[in-house]
Each structure stands twice: as structure tokens, then as C-alpha cells.
């Protein structure tokens, strides 16, 4: 996507990128980082990590998940959760963007999901 179009899109969703909103998620116990991304490009991030790489990989997961849900006629994709040995990753829609959360393996995803739903409800 050309830089001028990307800049216009970021301006359109700038209310989603309020630091308080992303920090509210990142302050949940066990959350390491929160990334807002669009089409594989990081838009805003809090915490620590290689956000360029995370955004690109999260976009790949998102595309695969959308294909799977479409092929299986499951309806719209609401959330992707990936759990591995040391970390968890959650990808969710956020307005016109997507959020990718990285958390420690022992993190309670129930609390994280409630915080995400509250954040998403602010956009309705």
C-alpha cells in the first residue's frame, strides 16, 4: 500500500490508537506487548518486541484463519489464539485494524478476552 494511502487510513482510525486504550490491555497481568496492525504493517505498539516481524506474521495467521473459517463455513473470524511453550498470541479485530497481543504462557486468557471485548465495545 502506498505511503500516502496508509497515512490516510491511519488518520481515519487514529481514535483507535489512543495510548490509554492499548496500555489498558498491556497492563493486564502477563501481557508483554500489544500491537495494532493493518495489512501486515505495525501502526501502533506498546511493550517490547520486533513489531515489524510480528505484524507480518500476524497478518499471515489472519489470512490463513479467514480462509479456514470461509472454507468451513464457520462465519466471520472473531479471534485467533496461538499457545506455545513460553508464550501466547491473540489476534482480534479492532475497528478497521487488528490487535496482536503477546503474553506469557501462564497468562489467564479469560481476563484478557474480557479486556479486549471492553475495548472493542468502545468502537460500537
C-alpha positions in Angstrom: 0.0 0.0 0.0 1.5 3.4 -0.9 2.5 5.6 2.0 0.0 8.3 1.3 -2.9 5.8 1.3 -1.5 4.2 4.5 -1.2 7.7 6.2 -4.9 8.5 5.2 -6.0 5.2 6.7 -4.1 5.8 9.9 -5.7 9.2 10.2 -9.2 7.6 9.7 -8.6 5.2 12.7 -6.5 7.5 14.9 -9.1 7.4 17.7 -8.3 3.6 17.9 -4.7 4.4 18.6 -5.1 6.3 21.9 -2.2 5.2 24.1 -4.6 4.7 27.1 -6.6 2.0 25.1 -3.6 -0.1 24.2 -1.9 0.4 27.6 -5.1 -0.7 29.3 -4.7 -4.1 27.5 -0.9 -4.2 28.1 -1.4 -3.6 31.8 -3.3 -6.9 32.1 -1.3 -9.5 34.1 1.1 -11.4 31.9 0.7 -9.3 28.7 4.1 -8.5 27.2 3.1 -6.4 24.2 0.1 -5.1 22.2 0.4 -4.3 18.6 -2.2 -2.6 16.3 -1.6 -3.5 12.7 -3.1 -3.2 9.3 -2.2 -5.4 6.3 0.9 -6.7 7.9 2.2 -3.3 8.9 2.5 -2.1 12.5 0.5 1.0 13.2 0.9 1.4 17.0 2.6 -0.7 19.7 3.2 -0.8 23.4 5.6 -3.1 25.1 8.7 -4.7 23.7 9.2 -6.8 20.6 10.1 -6.8 16.9 6.8 -5.3 15.8 7.6 -5.3 12.0 8.1 -9.1 12.1 5.1 -9.6 14.5 2.8 -7.6 12.3 3.8 -9.6 9.2 3.4 -12.9 10.9 0.1 -11.9 12.5 -1.2 -10.9 9.0 -0.3 -14.4 7.7 -2.2 -16.0 10.6 -5.1 -13.8 10.0 -5.3 -14.6 6.3 -5.0 -18.4 7.0 -7.7 -18.1 9.7 -10.1 -16.2 7.4 -9.5 -18.9 4.7 -10.2 -21.7 7.1 -13.3 -20.1 8.5 -14.6 -19.4 5.0 -13.8 -22.9 3.7 -15.5 -24.5 6.7 -18.5 -22.0 6.6 -17.9 -21.0 10.2 -18.8 -17.4 9.8 -16.7 -14.3 10.5 -13.4 -14.8 12.2 -13.6 -13.3 15.8 -10.3 -14.3 17.3 -7.2 -16.4 16.8 -5.3 -17.8 19.8 -1.9 -19.4 19.5 -0.4 -21.1 22.5 3.1 -22.3 22.5 5.6 -23.4 25.2 6.6 -20.0 26.5 4.1 -17.5 25.1 0.5 -17.0 23.9 -0.6 -14.8 21.0 -4.1 -13.4 20.5 -5.2 -11.7 17.3 -8.5 -9.9 17.2 -10.3 -7.3 15.0 -10.2 -3.7 16.3 -12.2 -1.3 14.3 -10.5 -1.2 10.8 -7.3 -2.6 12.3 -6.3 -5.8 14.2 -4.7 -6.2 17.5 -2.0 -8.8 18.3 -1.3 -9.5 21.9 1.8 -11.4 23.2 1.5 -12.8 26.7 3.4 -15.1 29.0 2.3 -18.8 28.9 0.7 -18.7 32.3 -1.5 -15.7 31.5 -5.2 -16.1 32.1 -6.8 -15.6 28.7 -10.2 -15.2 30.2 -9.2 -11.8 31.7 -7.5 -10.8 28.5 -10.6 -11.6 26.4 -12.8 -9.5 28.7 -10.4 -6.6 28.4 -10.4 -7.0 24.6 -14.3 -7.2 24.5 -14.5 -4.0 26.5 -12.1 -2.3 24.2 -14.0 -3.5 21.1 -17.3 -2.3 22.6 -15.9 1.2 22.8 -15.9 1.2 19.0 -19.6 0.5 18.5 
